[in-house]
Amino acid sequence: MNGHEVALWSAIAAFFGYLLAAGLFDLINPASWVEYLGAFLVAAITGGGVYAKQRLDDAKKATSTTSTTDTRKDVH
């Protein structure tokens, strides 16, 4: 799995994890649609935050591995 796939799956897990924690599975009461919409919005923000954090970590890791490699040429 590459970094993009890991970030995507992490975001999906965070999204559905938040929906589960918010109790969105009680869909019988249609009067509380505003609560469901709010939970959905917060879950989307949480998933996006997790995705962004994972991608940032991947970028930092890629930068640190390329910066440790000495690409300078020896001039004699």
OpenMM code with the backbone's topology and positions (N, CA, C; nanometers):
from openmm import Vec3, app, unit

residues = "MET ASN GLY HIS GLU VAL ALA LEU TRP SER ALA ILE ALA ALA PHE PHE GLY TYR LEU LEU ALA ALA GLY LEU PHE ASP LEU ILE ASN PRO ALA SER TRP VAL GLU TYR LEU GLY ALA PHE LEU VAL ALA ALA ILE THR GLY GLY GLY VAL TYR ALA LYS GLN ARG LEU ASP ASP ALA LYS LYS ALA THR SER THR THR SER THR THR ASP THR ARG LYS ASP VAL HIS".split()
positions = [
    Vec3(0.0834, -0.1181, 0.0000),
    Vec3(0.0000, 0.0000, 0.0000),
    Vec3(0.0875, 0.1239, 0.0000),
    Vec3(0.0556, 0.2170, -0.0864),
    Vec3(0.1329, 0.3412, -0.0852),
    Vec3(0.0707, 0.4400, 0.0129),
    Vec3(0.1352, 0.5531, 0.0315),
    Vec3(0.0916, 0.6509, 0.1312),
    Vec3(-0.0464, 0.7067, 0.1046),
    Vec3(-0.0812, 0.7232, -0.0239),
    Vec3(-0.2123, 0.7774, -0.0565),
    Vec3(-0.3238, 0.6821, -0.0143),
    Vec3(-0.3042, 0.5531, -0.0382),
    Vec3(-0.4048, 0.4539, 0.0002),
    Vec3(-0.4195, 0.4458, 0.1510),
    Vec3(-0.3082, 0.4519, 0.2228),
    Vec3(-0.3127, 0.4486, 0.3690),
    Vec3(-0.3883, 0.5701, 0.4211),
    Vec3(-0.3603, 0.6866, 0.3649),
    Vec3(-0.4280, 0.8092, 0.4078),
    Vec3(-0.5772, 0.8014, 0.3786),
    Vec3(-0.6133, 0.7475, 0.2630),
    Vec3(-0.7539, 0.7365, 0.2265),
    Vec3(-0.8278, 0.6411, 0.3198),
    Vec3(-0.7698, 0.5261, 0.3467),
    Vec3(-0.8345, 0.4309, 0.4374),
    Vec3(-0.8414, 0.4853, 0.5800),
    Vec3(-0.7409, 0.5608, 0.6213),
    Vec3(-0.7439, 0.6227, 0.7537),
    Vec3(-0.8571, 0.7239, 0.7627),
    Vec3(-0.8756, 0.8016, 0.6575),
    Vec3(-0.9832, 0.9005, 0.6556),
    Vec3(-1.1198, 0.8336, 0.6563),
    Vec3(-1.1348, 0.7269, 0.5814),
    Vec3(-1.2620, 0.6534, 0.5788),
    Vec3(-1.2915, 0.5937, 0.7159),
    Vec3(-1.1904, 0.5365, 0.7794),
    Vec3(-1.2100, 0.4787, 0.9131),
    Vec3(-1.2469, 0.5867, 1.0144),
    Vec3(-1.1832, 0.7027, 1.0058),
    Vec3(-1.2156, 0.8124, 1.0972),
    Vec3(-1.3568, 0.8632, 1.0728),
    Vec3(-1.3962, 0.8719, 0.9463),
    Vec3(-1.5303, 0.9191, 0.9114),
    Vec3(-1.6368, 0.8287, 0.9719),
    Vec3(-1.6286, 0.6989, 0.9437),
    Vec3(-1.7298, 0.6068, 0.9945),
    Vec3(-1.7170, 0.5840, 1.1444),
    Vec3(-1.5963, 0.5927, 1.1955),
    Vec3(-1.5782, 0.5823, 1.3401),
    Vec3(-1.6469, 0.6953, 1.4138),
    Vec3(-1.6362, 0.8160, 1.3595),
    Vec3(-1.7043, 0.9281, 1.4234),
    Vec3(-1.8560, 0.9134, 1.4122),
    Vec3(-1.9036, 0.8695, 1.2960),
    Vec3(-2.0481, 0.8504, 1.2818),
    Vec3(-2.0993, 0.7467, 1.3808),
    Vec3(-2.0235, 0.6426, 1.4010),
    Vec3(-2.0631, 0.5401, 1.4977),
    Vec3(-2.0624, 0.5970, 1.6382),
    Vec3(-1.9590, 0.6720, 1.6714),
    Vec3(-1.9502, 0.7313, 1.8052),
    Vec3(-2.0595, 0.8345, 1.8275),
    Vec3(-2.1024, 0.9036, 1.7244),
    Vec3(-2.2068, 1.0053, 1.7372),
    Vec3(-2.3458, 0.9432, 1.7446),
    Vec3(-2.3566, 0.8157, 1.7200),
    Vec3(-2.4866, 0.7494, 1.7290),
    Vec3(-2.5759, 0.7764, 1.6096),
    Vec3(-2.5200, 0.7816, 1.4927),
    Vec3(-2.5970, 0.8117, 1.3724),
    Vec3(-2.6852, 0.6953, 1.3290),
    Vec3(-2.6698, 0.5796, 1.3899),
    Vec3(-2.7447, 0.4629, 1.3471),
    Vec3(-2.8878, 0.4593, 1.3998),
    Vec3(-2.9291, 0.5614, 1.4691),
    Vec3(-3.0677, 0.5728, 1.5134),
    Vec3(-3.1431, 0.6581, 1.4117),
    Vec3(-3.1691, 0.6031, 1.2948),
    Vec3(-3.2297, 0.6778, 1.1852),
    Vec3(-3.3822, 0.6745, 1.1872),
    Vec3(-3.4405, 0.6143, 1.2885),
    Vec3(-3.5860, 0.6013, 1.2944),
    Vec3(-3.6527, 0.7354, 1.3205),
    Vec3(-3.5877, 0.8238, 1.3932),
    Vec3(-3.6460, 0.9528, 1.4297),
    Vec3(-3.6083, 1.0579, 1.3251),
    Vec3(-3.6960, 1.0872, 1.2280),
    Vec3(-3.6618, 1.1847, 1.1244),
    Vec3(-3.6639, 1.3292, 1.1732),
    Vec3(-3.7130, 1.3529, 1.2949),
    Vec3(-3.7188, 1.4895, 1.3475),
    Vec3(-3.5796, 1.5418, 1.3838),
    Vec3(-3.4844, 1.4526, 1.4024),
    Vec3(-3.3506, 1.4963, 1.4420),
    Vec3(-3.2545, 1.5003, 1.3238),
    Vec3(-3.3034, 1.5383, 1.2073),
    Vec3(-3.2199, 1.5411, 1.0875),
    Vec3(-3.1084, 1.6439, 1.0984),
    Vec3(-3.1300, 1.7501, 1.1752),
    Vec3(-3.0261, 1.8513, 1.1926),
    Vec3(-2.9079, 1.7923, 1.2694),
    Vec3(-2.9355, 1.7105, 1.3691),
    Vec3(-2.8285, 1.6434, 1.4432),
    Vec3(-2.7498, 1.5496, 1.3523),
    Vec3(-2.8207, 1.4771, 1.2657),
    Vec3(-2.7544, 1.3860, 1.1735),
    Vec3(-2.6687, 1.4625, 1.0742),
    Vec3(-2.7208, 1.5732, 1.0258),
    Vec3(-2.6445, 1.6556, 0.9327),
    Vec3(-2.5194, 1.7117, 1.0000),
    Vec3(-2.5330, 1.7549, 1.1246),
    Vec3(-2.4177, 1.8045, 1.1993),
    Vec3(-2.3140, 1.6964, 1.2228),
    Vec3(-2.3599, 1.5764, 1.2584),
    Vec3(-2.2675, 1.4651, 1.2801),
    Vec3(-2.1975, 1.4271, 1.1498),
    Vec3(-2.2706, 1.4311, 1.0410),
    Vec3(-2.2116, 1.4013, 0.9106),
    Vec3(-2.1052, 1.5043, 0.8739),
    Vec3(-2.1327, 1.6307, 0.9001),
    Vec3(-2.0367, 1.7371, 0.8711),
    Vec3(-1.9105, 1.7230, 0.9559),
    Vec3(-1.9287, 1.6972, 1.0847),
    Vec3(-1.8121, 1.6806, 1.1731),
    Vec3(-1.7322, 1.5566, 1.1337),
    Vec3(-1.8017, 1.4497, 1.0938),
    Vec3(-1.7318, 1.3287, 1.0496),
    Vec3(-1.6513, 1.3562, 0.9231),
    Vec3(-1.7064, 1.4363, 0.8315),
    Vec3(-1.6331, 1.4707, 0.7094),
    Vec3(-1.5097, 1.5540, 0.7423),
    Vec3(-1.5228, 1.6472, 0.8349),
    Vec3(-1.4084, 1.7292, 0.8757),
    Vec3(-1.3030, 1.6423, 0.9442),
    Vec3(-1.3472, 1.5498, 1.0292),
    Vec3(-1.2539, 1.4593, 1.0976),
    Vec3(-1.1800, 1.3717, 0.9969),
    Vec3(-1.2539, 1.3143, 0.9022),
    Vec3(-1.1911, 1.2321, 0.7988),
    Vec3(-1.0925, 1.3110, 0.7152),
    Vec3(-1.1294, 1.4345, 0.6795),
    Vec3(-1.0391, 1.5198, 0.6031),
    Vec3(-0.9143, 1.5549, 0.6811),
    Vec3(-0.9298, 1.5790, 0.8099),
    Vec3(-0.8144, 1.6094, 0.8942),
    Vec3(-0.7194, 1.4919, 0.9059),
    Vec3(-0.7748, 1.3733, 0.9210),
    Vec3(-0.6916, 1.2524, 0.9296),
    Vec3(-0.6192, 1.2291, 0.7972),
    Vec3(-0.6907, 1.2493, 0.6863),
    Vec3(-0.6291, 1.2322, 0.5545),
    Vec3(-0.5133, 1.3299, 0.5364),
    Vec3(-0.5382, 1.4566, 0.5701),
    Vec3(-0.4346, 1.5587, 0.5550),
    Vec3(-0.3143, 1.5293, 0.6434),
    Vec3(-0.3374, 1.4856, 0.7660),
    Vec3(-0.2282, 1.4541, 0.8583),
    Vec3(-0.1457, 1.3373, 0.8061),
    Vec3(-0.2126, 1.2350, 0.7554),
    Vec3(-0.1399, 1.1191, 0.7032),
    Vec3(-0.0566, 1.1568, 0.5814),
    Vec3(-0.1133, 1.2374, 0.4927),
    Vec3(-0.0390, 1.2804, 0.3746),
    Vec3(0.0799, 1.3683, 0.4129),
    Vec3(0.0617, 1.4544, 0.5148),
    Vec3(0.1703, 1.5386, 0.5629),
    Vec3(0.2825, 1.4531, 0.6205),
    Vec3(0.2461, 1.3522, 0.6989),
    Vec3(0.3474, 1.2614, 0.7533),
    Vec3(0.4226, 1.1891, 0.6421),
    Vec3(0.3499, 1.1462, 0.5380),
    Vec3(0.4143, 1.0800, 0.4241),
    Vec3(0.5105, 1.1741, 0.3528),
    Vec3(0.4690, 1.2992, 0.3356),
    Vec3(0.5549, 1.3971, 0.2689),
    Vec3(0.6797, 1.4247, 0.3526),
    Vec3(0.6638, 1.4349, 0.4834),
    Vec3(0.7795, 1.4566, 0.5702),
    Vec3(0.8749, 1.3378, 0.5647),
    Vec3(0.8187, 1.2179, 0.5630),
    Vec3(0.9020, 1.0979, 0.5570),
    Vec3(0.9773, 1.0924, 0.4242),
    Vec3(0.9104, 1.1263, 0.3161),
    Vec3(0.9751, 1.1258, 0.1848),
    Vec3(1.0840, 1.2320, 0.1786),
    Vec3(1.0591, 1.3479, 0.2382),
    Vec3(1.1578, 1.4552, 0.2386),
    Vec3(1.2781, 1.4175, 0.3234),
    Vec3(1.2550, 1.3540, 0.4371),
    Vec3(1.3668, 1.3184, 0.5247),
    Vec3(1.4530, 1.2091, 0.4628),
    Vec3(1.3939, 1.1180, 0.3870),
    Vec3(1.4751, 1.0148, 0.3237),
    Vec3(1.5538, 1.0708, 0.2069),
    Vec3(1.4976, 1.1653, 0.1343),
    Vec3(1.5740, 1.2218, 0.0231),
    Vec3(1.6791, 1.3197, 0.0726),
    Vec3(1.6542, 1.3850, 0.1856),
    Vec3(1.7532, 1.4801, 0.2344),
    Vec3(1.8714, 1.4114, 0.3013),
    Vec3(1.8560, 1.2875, 0.3459),
    Vec3(1.9677, 1.2168, 0.4073),
    Vec3(2.0619, 1.1591, 0.3020),
    Vec3(2.0146, 1.1467, 0.1801),
    Vec3(2.0991, 1.0974, 0.0726),
    Vec3(2.1823, 1.2126, 0.0192),
    Vec3(2.3127, 1.1940, 0.0172),
    Vec3(2.4024, 1.2995, -0.0287),
    Vec3(2.4074, 1.2949, -0.1811),
    Vec3(2.3527, 1.3962, -0.2439),
    Vec3(2.3491, 1.4013, -0.3896),
    Vec3(2.4567, 1.4896, -0.4487),
    Vec3(2.5446, 1.5441, -0.3637),
    Vec3(2.6518, 1.6309, -0.4130),
    Vec3(2.7586, 1.5476, -0.4826),
    Vec3(2.8164, 1.6067, -0.5845),
    Vec3(2.9245, 1.5381, -0.6548),
    Vec3(3.0575, 1.5801, -0.5932),
    Vec3(3.1454, 1.4851, -0.5840),
    Vec3(3.2794, 1.5165, -0.5335),
    Vec3(3.3581, 1.5884, -0.6422),
    Vec3(3.4093, 1.7028, -0.6070),
    Vec3(3.4888, 1.7804, -0.7026),
    Vec3(3.6347, 1.7719, -0.6570),
    Vec3(3.7185, 1.7178, -0.7398),
    Vec3(3.8602, 1.7031, -0.7057),
    Vec3(3.9436, 1.7879, -0.7946),
] * unit.nanometer
topology = app.Topology()
chain = topology.addChain("A")
for resn in residues:
    res = topology.addResidue(resn, chain)
    for name in ("N", "CA", "C"):
        topology.addAtom(name, app.Element.getBySymbol(name[0]), res)
